[in-house]
Amino acid sequence: MTEKPQAHRPGLFKLPNKKHKTGQHRSKGALARDAKGKLGVKVKSLKQGRALSKAERKNKLQQIRAFKTEQLQEKQRLQGGPDRAPYLTTIISFDENTPSSEIIAKFLNADPDASSTSKNDWGGSVNLSCPRFKSRYCFVAPNQTSVDAVLNSAKISDVLLFLWPLSDEISEDCELLMTMLLAQGLPTALHMVQGLPANGKQRDGLRKSLTKSMEKWGMSEEKLYNLDTPADAIQLLRSISVIRKNSTVLLQRHAHLLVDRLSFDDIQGDNCTLKISGFVRGPPLDLSKMVHIQGWGDFPISRCDIQQSSRHPSMSVLTKQKLSSDGDLSTNQEDIDMDASDGSDCSKATHNSSR
C-alpha cells in the first residue's frame, strides 16, 4: 500500500502573520463596513462614468496631444508666411536726441532689396516689404506727447520697439508713459540702444548701467540690440519676424484694424458712407456684430468685400519681380470690404480690410 501524502504542518517556530496597522485612522474596509452601503448625497448625484482601460487612457492622451499640436501649427501658419498681415511695430524712443522717425528711416534704408514703402492716407505709419525674410512690416511712430496715441498704438501692436538712451536715466514724462504701458499690458517688446562703443570697459560699464535702468521696470533679462549700422537694423528686422509674439488678452478676444485708407461716399447732409481699408488682425471679424470706431461710436456692418490691394504686395510676387528685369511693382493682395449703417451722423460705414 502507498502512503497518503501528508499536508505541511507548521513547526514549533511558526509565527503568526503581522496584522496591518492603519495608524490613527480607520482603514477603507472598516469605513465601508460601518457605512453598510450608504452613500453621501454628493456622491449619489454625480454621474459615474465608466472607468477607462489602460489602452483607452493612452489613446485619449494621444488624441489630446495631437489636437493641441494641430492648433499650435495652425496658429504658426497664420502668424507667418507671405500672405499674412504686416507685423505691426510701434516705436517708442526714450532718447530725446533721436526721434522715432530716424529709427524708421534706418529700417527703410537697411536692405537695398527691400520693396518700396508706402504711407497711409493719414500719414501715421510706414510699410516695408522685405523679400530677404519673406516678411512685411508696418512701423508706427505715435506722437509721444499724446498718451492716448501711444497707448492705442501699443494696444494693437505685434511688437514694441524701445530705444533707450545711453544715460541711465529717462525723463519724468517717459517714466510716466512707461508706467501706463505696463499697467495696460505689453505685447512682445524689443529693446535698442545707439552709440555703444565697439569694445572695452566703457562699453561694459554703459551696458551695465542700461541693464540697471531696465531692471527698474522688470526688464533686466531682456536682450539689448545695437542700432548703429544697416547690419544691426537687418538683424532687428529678422528678430521682429521670427520672435514669438505674446499678444495681450485684448488682441486675443477682439478683432482690430489699423486704418490705411478712408473715404466718404453718399454724403447727404449729416449722413454719409464711410469706407475704411486696412488689415484685420486678431480673431475672425463677426460681420453680424457692431464695429466700434474710436471717438465716434458703434456701427453695424452692411457690406464686406475681399479685393486686391497694391499697397502691400505679396512676397511671391516680389520674388517674381526681382527675377524680371523690368516691370512695375503693382501686385495686389486680397482685401476685405465691409459696409455698416447707422442712424447717427455717419449712417453707413464701409470697412475695407485685407488679410
VOBA-1610 file (N, C-alpha, C; in pm, whole numbers, padded with zeros to 5 digits, always signed):
BEGIN
Met+00085-00120+00000Met+00000+00000+00000Met+00088+00124+00000Thr+00038+00225-00076Thr+00111+00352-00081Thr+00066+00441+00033Glu+00162+00514+00085Glu+00129+00603+00196Glu+00061+00730+00142Lys-00037+00780+00218Lys-00106+00902+00178Lys-00016+01023+00200Pro-00020+01117+00105Pro+00062+01239+00126Pro+00011+01320+00244Gln+00102+01369+00317Gln+00064+01447+00435Gln+00081+01596+00407Ala-00015+01675+00455Ala-00008+01821+00438Ala+00100+01879+00527His+00149+01994+00486His+00253+02060+00565His+00193+02109+00697Arg+00265+02084+00800Arg+00222+02130+00931Arg+00328+02224+00986Pro+00285+02338+01035Pro+00384+02433+01088Pro+00455+02375+01209Gly+00581+02410+01220Gly+00659+02361+01331Gly+00643+02446+01455Leu+00731+02422+01549Leu+00723+02494+01676Leu+00760+02641+01662Phe+00841+02672+01559Phe+00889+02811+01546Phe+00803+02897+01452Lys+00687+02847+01412Lys+00599+02924+01324Lys+00542+03043+01399Leu+00553+03164+01336Leu+00500+03287+01396Leu+00378+03332+01317Pro+00278+03388+01383Pro+00159+03438+01309Pro+00195+03561+01226Asn+00119+03579+01114Asn+00141+03696+01029Asn+00106+03824+01104Lys+00181+03929+01074Lys+00154+04056+01139Lys+00027+04119+01083Lys-00050+04179+01168Lys-00170+04248+01126Lys-00135+04384+01065His-00217+04426+00967His-00196+04557+00905His-00242+04666+01001Lys-00153+04758+01032Lys-00184+04866+01124Lys-00209+04993+01044Thr-00329+05047+01058Thr-00365+05169+00982Thr-00327+05296+01055Gly-00270+05286+01169Gly-00230+05405+01242Gly-00346+05466+01316Gln-00353+05601+01310Gln-00456+05671+01387Gln-00589+05680+01312His-00595+05632+01187His-00719+05639+01112His-00768+05499+01080Arg-00894+05488+01049Arg-00952+05359+01015Arg-00924+05326+00869Ser-00923+05198+00839Ser-00897+05156+00702Ser-01022+05176+00616Lys-01003+05166+00484Lys-01115+05183+00392Lys-01217+05070+00410Gly-01168+04951+00440Gly-01261+04841+00462Gly-01347+04864+00586Ala-01286+04916+00692Ala-01363+04943+00814Ala-01466+05052+00790Leu-01429+05153+00714Leu-01525+05259+00683Leu-01640+05206+00599Ala-01608+05118+00501Ala-01714+05063+00417Ala-01808+04974+00498Arg-01753+04899+00592Arg-01839+04814+00676Arg-01929+04898+00764Asp-01878+05008+00816Asp-01960+05094+00901Asp-02069+05164+00820Ala-02037+05201+00693Ala-02137+05271+00611Ala-02250+05178+00571Lys-02224+05048+00558Lys-02326+04948+00523Lys-02396+04981+00392Gly-02315+05027+00291Gly-02370+05052+00158Gly-02428+05190+00137Lys-02435+05272+00241Lys-02491+05406+00225Lys-02388+05498+00158Leu-02435+05594+00073Leu-02350+05689+00002Leu-02390+05830+00039Gly-02295+05921+00029Gly-02325+06061+00053Gly-02411+06120-00058Val-02476+06233-00028Val-02564+06296-00127Val-02486+06343-00249Lys-02366+06398-00227Lys-02286+06450-00337Lys-02239+06338-00428Val-02197+06227-00369Val-02151+06114-00449Val-02267+06052-00527Lys-02386+06049-00468Lys-02503+05993-00535Lys-02542+06074-00657Ser-02536+06207-00644Ser-02583+06294-00752Ser-02487+06299-00870Leu-02359+06268-00848Leu-02262+06273-00957Leu-02281+06154-01051Lys-02266+06184-01181Lys-02277+06078-01281Lys-02146+06001-01286Gln-02154+05874-01258Gln-02035+05791-01255Gln-02008+05737-01395Gly-01895+05780-01454Gly-01860+05731-01586Gly-01787+05599-01579Arg-01788+05534-01693Arg-01719+05405-01699Arg-01569+05427-01690Ala-01504+05348-01610Ala-01359+05359-01596Ala-01292+05314-01725Leu-01198+05397-01773Leu-01129+05367-01897Leu-01017+05267-01872Ser-00997+05184-01970Ser-00887+05089-01961Ser-00755+05160-01989Lys-00646+05089-01971Lys-00514+05148-01993Lys-00495+05189-02139Ala-00539+05106-02232Ala-00526+05139-02375Ala-00611+05260-02411Glu-00732+05268-02353Glu-00819+05382-02382Glu-00761+05512-02326Arg-00705+05506-02206Arg-00643+05626-02149Arg-00525+05671-02236Lys-00446+05578-02283Lys-00332+05611-02369Lys-00379+05673-02500Asn-00484+05618-02557Asn-00538+05672-02682Asn-00595+05812-02663Lys-00660+05834-02548Lys-00717+05966-02520Lys-00608+06071-02507Leu-00499+06038-02439Leu-00388+06132-02426Leu-00325+06162-02561Gln-00314+06062-02648Gln-00259+06085-02781Gln-00349+06178-02863Gln-00479+06163-02850Gln-00572+06250-02923Gln-00563+06394-02873Ile-00554+06412-02742Ile-00542+06547-02687Ile-00412+06611-02733Arg-00303+06534-02730Arg-00173+06586-02773Arg-00175+06624-02922Ala-00236+06540-03005Ala-00243+06569-03149Ala-00329+06692-03176Phe-00437+06709-03100Phe-00523+06826-03119Phe-00450+06955-03082Lys-00376+06953-02971Lys-00301+07072-02931Lys-00190+07103-03031Thr-00123+07000-03083Thr-00018+07021-03183Thr-00076+07083-03309Glu-00192+07035-03351Glu-00255+07091-03471Glu-00295+07236-03450Gln-00346+07268-03331Gln-00381+07407-03301Gln-00259+07497-03305Leu-00147+07451-03248Leu-00025+07531-03248Leu+00029+07550-03389Gln+00027+07446-03471Gln+00075+07458-03608Gln-00013+07553-03690Glu-00143+07548-03668Glu-00233+07638-03740Glu-00208+07783-03699Lys-00183+07805-03571Lys-00153+07940-03524Lys-00023+07991-03584Gln+00078+07904-03593Gln+00205+07945-03653Gln+00190+07972-03802Arg+00104+07896-03870Arg+00081+07921-04012Arg+00013+08056-04034Leu-00079+08091-03945Leu-00147+08219-03958Leu-00054+08336-03926Gln+00038+08316-03833Gln+00128+08424-03795Gln+00239+08445-03896Gly+00276+08346-03971Gly+00386+08359-04066Gly+00340+08339-04208Gly+00435+08351-04301Gly+00402+08332-04442Gly+00391+08463-04515Pro+00394+08455-04648Pro+00395+08578-04728Pro+00263+08651-04731Asp+00152+08583-04702Asp+00021+08645-04717Asp-00039+08691-04584Arg+00037+08691-04479Arg-00015+08738-04352Arg-00011+08891-04349Ala-00079+08948-04251Ala-00076+09093-04234Ala+00064+09137-04192Pro+00105+09257-04228Pro+00239+09304-04186Pro+00251+09305-04034Tyr+00373+09284-03989Tyr+00399+09290-03845Tyr+00385+09436-03800Leu+00284+09461-03721Leu+00258+09597-03674Leu+00353+09627-03559Thr+00443+09722-03583Thr+00551+09752-03488Thr+00542+09898-03447Thr+00529+09922-03318Thr+00526+10058-03263Thr+00663+10091-03205Ile+00714+10208-03242Ile+00847+10252-03199Ile+00830+10363-03096Ile+00891+10344-02980Ile+00888+10443-02872Ile+01031+10476-02835Ser+01067+10602-02847Ser+01204+10646-02820Ser+01209+10720-02687Phe+01291+10669-02596Phe+01317+10738-02470Phe+01439+10828-02481Asp+01505+10828-02596Asp+01621+10913-02620Asp+01572+11044-02682Glu+01589+11154-02609Glu+01538+11282-02657Glu+01612+11331-02782Asn+01733+11281-02807Asn+01809+11325-02923Asn+01778+11245-03049Thr+01702+11138-03037Thr+01671+11053-03152Thr+01520+11034-03161Pro+01454+11102-03253Pro+01309+11080-03269Pro+01281+10946-03335Ser+01158+10904-03325Ser+01119+10774-03382Ser+01130+10772-03534Ser+01113+10888-03598Ser+01122+10892-03745Ser+01261+10853-03794Glu+01366+10888-03720Glu+01501+10849-03760Glu+01521+10698-03751Ile+01459+10636-03652Ile+01469+10490-03640Ile+01401+10423-03759Ile+01284+10474-03798Ile+01214+10417-03913Ile+01298+10433-04039Ala+01363+10549-04055Ala+01448+10571-04173Ala+01563+10470-04179Lys+01616+10431-04065Lys+01724+10331-04065Lys+01673+10196-04112Phe+01553+10161-04073Phe+01496+10034-04119Phe+01469+10037-04270Leu+01423+10151-04319Leu+01390+10160-04461Leu+01514+10153-04549Asn+01625+10206-04501Asn+01747+10210-04581Asn+01842+10095-04552Ala+01802+10001-04467Ala+01895+09894-04428Ala+01915+09792-04539Asp+01807+09748-04603Asp+01815+09642-04703Asp+01792+09702-04841Pro+01890+09696-04932Pro+01869+09753-05066Pro+01769+09674-05149Asp+01745+09547-05114Asp+01649+09466-05190Asp+01506+09482-05141Ala+01485+09559-05035Ala+01350+09578-04983Ala+01266+09656-05083Ser+01137+09625-05084Ser+01047+09689-05179Ser+01015+09831-05134Ser+00944+09902-05219Ser+00910+10041-05189Ser+00816+10047-05070Thr+00824+10153-04998Thr+00739+10175-04881Thr+00625+10266-04919Ser+00522+10264-04841Ser+00406+10349-04868Ser+00347+10395-04738Lys+00313+10521-04732Lys+00246+10576-04615Lys+00096+10569-04637Asn+00022+10554-04529Asn-00121+10554-04544Asn-00173+10696-04559Asp-00303+10709-04577Asp-00360+10839-04608Asp-00343+10939-04495Trp-00341+10892-04372Trp-00331+10987-04261Trp-00188+11003-04213Gly-00092+10939-04279Gly+00049+10964-04251Gly+00098+10912-04119Gly+00032+10813-04062Gly+00071+10766-03930Gly+00156+10642-03929Ser+00174+10576-04043Ser+00251+10452-04047Ser+00326+10441-04178Val+00429+10357-04177Val+00512+10332-04295Val+00520+10181-04313Asn+00500+10134-04435Asn+00500+09992-04465Asn+00627+09953-04539Leu+00682+09838-04505Leu+00806+09791-04564Leu+00792+09643-04596Ser+00829+09605-04718Ser+00828+09465-04761Ser+00971+09420-04783Cys+01010+09313-04715Cys+01149+09266-04717Cys+01153+09123-04772Pro+01194+09106-04900Pro+01200+08970-04957Pro+01303+08881-04888Arg+01403+08939-04826Arg+01508+08859-04761Arg+01449+08768-04654Phe+01355+08819-04577Phe+01292+08742-04470Phe+01150+08700-04506Lys+01106+08730-04628Lys+00970+08700-04673Lys+00869+08755-04573Ser+00889+08878-04534Ser+00804+08940-04431Ser+00771+09082-04472Arg+00665+09132-04413Arg+00625+09271-04431Arg+00609+09335-04294Tyr+00636+09462-04288Tyr+00636+09535-04162Tyr+00555+09663-04178Cys+00490+09700-04071Cys+00418+09828-04064Cys+00469+09900-03939Phe+00544+10007-03960Phe+00604+10082-03850Phe+00515+10202-03816Val+00486+10214-03688Val+00404+10324-03637Val+00486+10402-03537Ala+00491+10534-03555Ala+00562+10622-03463Ala+00463+10722-03405Pro+00393+10687-03297Pro+00292+10778-03242Pro+00357+10900-03177Asn+00279+11004-03168Asn+00324+11126-03100Asn+00333+11098-02950Gln+00455+11100-02897Gln+00474+11061-02757Gln+00427+11167-02659Thr+00395+11286-02706Thr+00333+11385-02617Thr+00186+11354-02592Ser+00128+11268-02676Ser-00011+11227-02660Ser-00013+11086-02602Val-00053+11076-02477Val-00054+10946-02410Val-00154+10852-02476Asp-00270+10906-02516Asp-00372+10821-02579Asp-00321+10760-02709Ala-00247+10840-02788Ala-00195+10787-02914Ala-00097+10673-02891Val-00011+10687-02792Val+00087+10581-02763Val+00018+10456-02711Leu-00077+10472-02619Leu-00145+10356-02562Leu-00228+10283-02667Asn-00295+10360-02755Asn-00375+10296-02859Asn-00288+10221-02959Ser-00172+10277-02991Ser-00082+10208-03084Ser-00024+10082-03021Ala+00016+10092-02894Ala+00073+09975-02826Ala-00032+09866-02804Lys-00157+09907-02793Lys-00264+09812-02765Lys-00286+09714-02880Ile-00261+09756-03004Ile-00289+09671-03120Ile-00161+09623-03188Ser-00045+09649-03130Ser+00082+09617-03195Ser+00120+09471-03172Asp+00191+09416-03271Asp+00251+09284-03254Asp+00381+09293-03175Val+00459+09399-03201Val+00590+09416-03138Val+00606+09562-03097Leu+00666+09584-02980Leu+00703+09718-02935Leu+00855+09731-02940Leu+00904+09841-02997Leu+01047+09869-03001Leu+01075+09987-02909Phe+01161+09966-02809Phe+01200+10072-02717Phe+01344+10112-02748Leu+01367+10242-02765Leu+01503+10294-02780Leu+01543+10359-02648Trp+01647+10304-02583Trp+01693+10355-02454Trp+01811+10448-02474Pro+01820+10554-02395Pro+01936+10644-02405Pro+02059+10583-02338Leu+02176+10634-02378Leu+02300+10585-02316Leu+02308+10625-02169Ser+02256+10742-02137Ser+02249+10780-01996Ser+02147+10690-01927Asp+02175+10652-01805Asp+02092+10553-01737Asp+01963+10611-01682Glu+01930+10736-01714Glu+01809+10798-01663Glu+01722+10842-01781Ile+01592+10827-01765Ile+01496+10878-01863Ile+01414+10988-01797Ser+01351+11069-01878Ser+01278+11184-01826Ser+01154+11139-01748Glu+01098+11233-01674Glu+00978+11201-01595Glu+00860+11167-01685Asp+00850+11237-01799Asp+00740+11206-01892Asp+00752+11064-01946Cys+00876+11022-01976Cys+00896+10886-02025Cys+00867+10783-01916Glu+00901+10815-01792Glu+00870+10724-01682Glu+00719+10709-01664Leu+00647+10820-01674Leu+00501+10814-01664Leu+00442+10733-01779Leu+00497+10752-01899Leu+00449+10678-02014Leu+00476+10528-01999Met+00593+10494-01948Met+00626+10353-01928Met+00537+10290-01822Thr+00506+10365-01718Thr+00416+10313-01614Thr+00278+10282-01671Met+00229+10371-01758Met+00097+10348-01819Met+00099+10229-01914Leu+00209+10213-01987Leu+00219+10099-02078Leu+00220+09967-02002Leu+00294+09963-01891Leu+00298+09841-01811Leu+00162+09812-01748Ala+00091+09918-01708Ala-00042+09898-01649Ala-00140+09845-01753Gln-00127+09891-01877Gln-00216+09845-01983Gln-00182+09703-02027Gly-00054+09670-02026Gly-00011+09539-02073Gly+00072+09551-02199Leu+00188+09488-02199Leu+00280+09499-02312Leu+00273+09374-02399Pro+00274+09391-02531Pro+00297+09276-02618Pro+00445+09240-02619Thr+00489+09167-02719Thr+00631+09134-02732Thr+00711+09262-02749Ala+00818+09279-02671Ala+00897+09403-02672Ala+01043+09370-02703Leu+01104+09457-02786Leu+01247+09451-02816Leu+01310+09583-02775His+01434+09579-02730His+01500+09696-02674His+01625+09728-02755Met+01641+09857-02789Met+01751+09902-02873Met+01831+10009-02801Val+01954+10028-02848Val+02040+10133-02797Val+02132+10177-02910Gln+02169+10304-02910Gln+02257+10359-03012Gln+02380+10420-02947Gly+02493+10413-03018Gly+02614+10481-02975Gly+02700+10405-02878Leu+02678+10275-02861Leu+02765+10197-02773Leu+02903+10179-02837Pro+03012+10192-02760Pro+03146+10165-02816Pro+03158+10021-02864Ala+03252+09998-02954Ala+03269+09864-03011Ala+03313+09764-02905Asn+03405+09802-02818Asn+03451+09712-02713Asn+03517+09796-02604Gly+03564+09729-02500Gly+03633+09798-02393Gly+03551+09809-02267Lys+03615+09865-02163Lys+03549+09878-02033Lys+03433+09978-02039Gln+03448+10081-02124Gln+03342+10180-02132Gln+03212+10116-02183Arg+03225+10026-02280Arg+03107+09956-02332Arg+03042+09871-02223Asp+03123+09797-02148Asp+03068+09713-02042Asp+03001+09796-01934Gly+03061+09912-01901Gly+03001+09998-01800Gly+02868+10055-01845Leu+02860+10098-01973Leu+02734+10152-02024Leu+02626+10044-02030Arg+02664+09925-02071Arg+02567+09817-02076Arg+02515+09782-01935Lys+02605+09785-01839Lys+02565+09754-01702Lys+02469+09860-01648Ser+02497+09987-01679Ser+02407+10094-01632Ser+02272+10087-01701Leu+02271+10051-01832Leu+02144+10035-01902Leu+02063+09919-01845Thr+02130+09810-01815Thr+02061+09695-01756Thr+02002+09730-01620Lys+02075+09810-01545Lys+02025+09852-01414Lys+01904+09943-01430Ser+01907+10031-01532Ser+01793+10118-01557Ser+01671+10038-01601Met+01691+09933-01682Met+01580+09850-01727Met+01529+09759-01616Glu+01615+09728-01520Glu+01574+09642-01409Glu+01465+09708-01325Lys+01462+09839-01327Lys+01359+09912-01253Lys+01220+09879-01306Trp+01212+09846-01437Trp+01083+09815-01500Trp+01064+09665-01520Gly+01147+09584-01455Gly+01133+09440-01467Gly+01180+09385-01600Met+01277+09449-01664Met+01326+09407-01796Met+01476+09382-01794Ser+01528+09341-01682Ser+01673+09324-01671Ser+01725+09208-01756Glu+01641+09108-01782Glu+01685+08991-01858Glu+01663+09005-02008Glu+01611+09120-02052Glu+01586+09140-02194Glu+01717+09166-02268Lys+01720+09126-02395Lys+01839+09145-02478Lys+01842+09287-02532Leu+01961+09347-02538Leu+01979+09481-02593Leu+02036+09470-02734Tyr+01967+09531-02830Tyr+02012+09530-02969Tyr+02079+09663-03002Asn+02188+09656-03076Asn+02251+09778-03127Asn+02178+09824-03253Leu+02174+09954-03272Leu+02111+10012-03391Leu+02201+10123-03445Asp+02322+10086-03484Asp+02418+10183-03536Asp+02444+10165-03685Thr+02438+10044-03735Thr+02473+10016-03874Thr+02354+09951-03945Pro+02355+09949-04080Pro+02248+09877-04152Pro+02240+09729-04114Ala+02355+09667-04083Ala+02351+09526-04042Ala+02273+09509-03912Asp+02287+09605-03820Asp+02210+09598-03695Asp+02060+09610-03723Ala+02024+09699-03816Ala+01882+09715-03850Ala+01826+09588-03914Ile+01905+09523-04000Ile+01861+09399-04063Ile+01842+09290-03957Gln+01932+09285-03860Gln+01918+09187-03752Gln+01790+09211-03673Leu+01756+09337-03650Leu+01632+09368-03579Leu+01510+09330-03663Leu+01515+09354-03795Leu+01404+09314-03881Leu+01383+09162-03875Arg+01492+09090-03874Arg+01481+08944-03864Arg+01422+08904-03729Ser+01465+08969-03622Ser+01412+08936-03490Ser+01262+08965-03481Ile+01219+09074-03544Ile+01076+09108-03542Ile+00994+08999-03610Ser+01047+08943-03718Ser+00970+08844-03795Ser+00970+08706-03731Val+01076+08669-03662Val+01086+08531-03610Val+01056+08520-03462Ile+01053+08631-03388Ile+01032+08623-03245Ile+00890+08576-03215Arg+00875+08506-03105Arg+00744+08459-03065Arg+00660+08577-03017Lys+00541+08591-03075Lys+00454+08704-03044Lys+00365+08668-02924Asn+00379+08746-02819Asn+00295+08730-02700Asn+00189+08839-02701Ser+00075+08809-02757Ser-00031+08909-02768Ser-00104+08923-02636Thr-00163+09039-02615Thr-00239+09065-02494Thr-00376+08998-02504Val-00445+08993-02391Val-00578+08931-02388Val-00675+09007-02477Leu-00659+09140-02484Leu-00748+09221-02567Leu-00737+09183-02714Leu-00614+09158-02762Leu-00595+09121-02901Leu-00645+08980-02929Gln-00640+08893-02830Gln-00686+08756-02850Gln-00838+08747-02856Arg-00907+08844-02796Arg-01053+08837-02787Arg-01124+08923-02890His-01059+09027-02941His-01127+09122-03029His-01050+09138-03160Ala-01124+09137-03270Ala-01064+09172-03399Ala-01041+09322-03404His-00932+09365-03464His-00897+09507-03468His-00834+09540-03602Leu-00833+09668-03634Leu-00788+09713-03764Leu-00725+09850-03751Leu-00608+09868-03814Leu-00543+09998-03826Leu-00575+10052-03964Val-00634+10170-03970Val-00685+10225-04097Val-00569+10262-04188Asp-00575+10213-04313Asp-00481+10255-04416Asp-00540+10365-04503Arg-00663+10346-04544Arg-00730+10444-04628Arg-00872+10462-04578Leu-00924+10580-04596Leu-01065+10604-04566Leu-01119+10707-04663Ser-01247+10697-04692Ser-01312+10790-04782Ser-01459+10799-04745Phe-01525+10905-04791Phe-01665+10930-04763Phe-01742+10929-04895Asp-01851+10853-04899Asp-01938+10846-05017Asp-02081+10871-04973Asp-02164+10903-05072Asp-02308+10923-05049Asp-02333+11021-04934Ile-02268+11136-04942Ile-02286+11237-04838Ile-02421+11305-04860Gln-02509+11292-04763Gln-02642+11352-04768Gln-02668+11423-04636Gly-02634+11550-04633Gly-02650+11626-04510Gly-02554+11578-04403Asp-02610+11534-04291Asp-02527+11483-04182Asp-02496+11334-04194Asn-02551+11268-04295Asn-02530+11124-04312Asn-02432+11099-04426Cys-02358+10990-04417Cys-02259+10958-04520Cys-02229+10809-04515Thr-02151+10765-04613Thr-02098+10629-04617Thr-01948+10635-04594Leu-01900+10570-04492Leu-01758+10570-04458Leu-01695+10441-04506Lys-01592+10452-04589Lys-01519+10336-04640Lys-01381+10332-04576Ile-01348+10219-04517Ile-01222+10204-04445Ile-01147+10084-04502Ser-01017+10100-04519Ser-00933+09993-04570Ser-00821+09964-04471Gly-00790+09838-04452Gly-00683+09801-04362Gly-00677+09651-04343Phe-00587+09607-04259Phe-00568+09465-04229Phe-00640+09430-04100Val-00724+09327-04105Val-00791+09278-03986Val-00697+09184-03912Arg-00672+09212-03787Arg-00584+09130-03704Arg-00664+09072-03588Gly-00609+08967-03530Gly-00676+08904-03418Gly-00771+08795-03464Pro-00875+08764-03386Pro-00970+08659-03424Pro-01054+08702-03543Pro-01127+08609-03605Pro-01212+08646-03720Pro-01314+08752-03682Leu-01340+08841-03775Leu-01435+08951-03752Leu-01576+08902-03778Asp-01661+08915-03678Asp-01801+08874-03691Asp-01879+08988-03757Leu-01930+08963-03879Leu-01998+09068-03954Leu-02137+09099-03899Ser-02190+09013-03814Ser-02322+09037-03758Ser-02318+09126-03635Lys-02198+09159-03588Lys-02185+09243-03468Lys-02149+09386-03506Met-02156+09474-03409Met-02125+09615-03430Met-01974+09636-03435Val-01934+09737-03510Val-01794+09777-03519Val-01778+09910-03446His-01681+09915-03354His-01657+10037-03277His-01553+10122-03348Ile-01589+10245-03380Ile-01496+10343-03436Ile-01461+10439-03324Gln-01333+10442-03290Gln-01290+10517-03173Gln-01324+10665-03187Gly-01390+10717-03086Gly-01428+10857-03086Gly-01562+10886-03151Trp-01623+10785-03217Trp-01749+10809-03287Trp-01861+10718-03239Gly-01830+10595-03202Gly-01935+10507-03153Gly-01935+10374-03225Asp-02049+10303-03214Asp-02065+10169-03271Asp-02154+10176-03395Phe-02116+10100-03497Phe-02190+10099-03623Phe-02201+09955-03673Pro-02318+09918-03728Pro-02331+09785-03788Pro-02267+09781-03927Ile-02221+09664-03967Ile-02157+09647-04097Ile-02265+09610-04199Ser-02262+09677-04314Ser-02358+09647-04419Ser-02296+09572-04536Arg-02163+09578-04552Arg-02100+09506-04663Arg-01955+09476-04629Cys-01910+09361-04676Cys-01770+09322-04658Cys-01722+09259-04787Asp-01619+09316-04848Asp-01566+09268-04975Asp-01419+09232-04960Ile-01376+09133-05038Ile-01234+09099-05049Ile-01187+09146-05185Gln-01090+09233-05187Gln-01043+09289-05313Gln-00892+09296-05313Gln-00837+09336-05426Gln-00693+09343-05445Gln-00640+09477-05395Ser-00521+09474-05336Ser-00459+09595-05284Ser-00315+09600-05332Ser-00272+09716-05381Ser-00135+09732-05430Ser-00043+09792-05325Arg-00096+09821-05208Arg-00012+09885-05106Arg+00083+09785-05042His+00041+09659-05030His+00123+09559-04963His+00140+09440-05055Pro+00232+09442-05151Pro+00248+09330-05243Pro+00293+09205-05170Ser+00245+09092-05219Ser+00281+08966-05155Ser+00423+08928-05188Met+00481+08844-05104Met+00622+08809-05120Met+00645+08725-05245Ser+00548+08641-05285Ser+00567+08559-05404Ser+00581+08647-05527Val+00503+08755-05534Val+00513+08844-05648Val+00641+08925-05641Leu+00686+08959-05520Leu+00812+09031-05508Leu+00927+08948-05563Thr+00924+08818-05542Thr+01030+08732-05594Thr+01026+08730-05747Lys+00907+08724-05804Lys+00896+08726-05950Lys+00943+08859-06005Gln+00909+08968-05937Gln+00951+09100-05982Gln+01102+09111-05979Lys+01164+09049-05879Lys+01308+09057-05867Lys+01376+08982-05981Leu+01314+08872-06028Leu+01373+08794-06135Leu+01359+08865-06269Ser+01253+08941-06289Ser+01235+09011-06416Ser+01316+09139-06418Ser+01365+09173-06537Ser+01449+09293-06549Ser+01367+09419-06542Asp+01249+09417-06601Asp+01164+09536-06594Asp+01025+09491-06553Gly+00952+09581-06500Gly+00817+09550-06454Gly+00780+09640-06340Asp+00653+09676-06338Asp+00603+09767-06235Asp+00560+09685-06115Leu+00602+09725-05998Leu+00568+09655-05874Leu+00428+09696-05833Ser+00330+09642-05904Ser+00191+09681-05877Ser+00107+09558-05850Thr+00167+09462-05784Thr+00094+09341-05749Thr-00006+09368-05638Asn-00109+09289-05633Asn-00217+09315-05540Asn-00235+09197-05447Gln-00299+09224-05338Gln-00328+09120-05239Gln-00473+09134-05197Glu-00527+09031-05138Glu-00668+09031-05102Glu-00698+09132-04993Asp-00810+09203-05014Asp-00861+09296-04915Asp-01003+09256-04880Ile-01049+09306-04769Ile-01187+09279-04727Ile-01259+09412-04715Asp-01377+09418-04777Asp-01461+09537-04774Asp-01578+09513-04682Met-01609+09609-04598Met-01724+09597-04510Met-01800+09728-04507Asp-01931+09719-04515Asp-02017+09837-04505Asp-02095+09828-04375Ala-02124+09944-04318Ala-02204+09949-04196Ala-02300+10065-04206Ser-02415+10051-04145Ser-02515+10157-04150Ser-02564+10185-04010Asp-02600+10312-03986Asp-02647+10355-03855Asp-02725+10483-03874Gly-02808+10518-03781Gly-02890+10637-03792Gly-02826+10760-03736Ser-02700+10756-03695Ser-02634+10873-03638Ser-02567+10953-03747Asp-02463+11034-03711Asp-02401+11125-03806Asp-02353+11053-03932Cys-02289+10938-03917Cys-02247+10857-04032Cys-02341+10738-04039Ser-02435+10742-04131Ser-02537+10638-04135Ser-02483+10506-04186Lys-02374+10510-04267Lys-02316+10387-04320Lys-02167+10393-04304Ala-02109+10282-04273Ala-01964+10273-04262Ala-01918+10152-04339Thr-01833+10172-04437Thr-01778+10062-04514Thr-01639+10035-04464His-01613+09912-04436His-01487+09874-04374His-01416+09781-04471Asn-01304+09827-04525Asn-01232+09754-04629Asn-01100+09708-04572Ser-01087+09580-04543Ser-00968+09534-04472Ser-00909+09416-04544Ser-00779+09408-04545Ser-00713+09296-04612Ser-00647+09209-04510Arg-00645+09082-04537Arg-00576+08986-04451Arg-00444+08955-04513
//
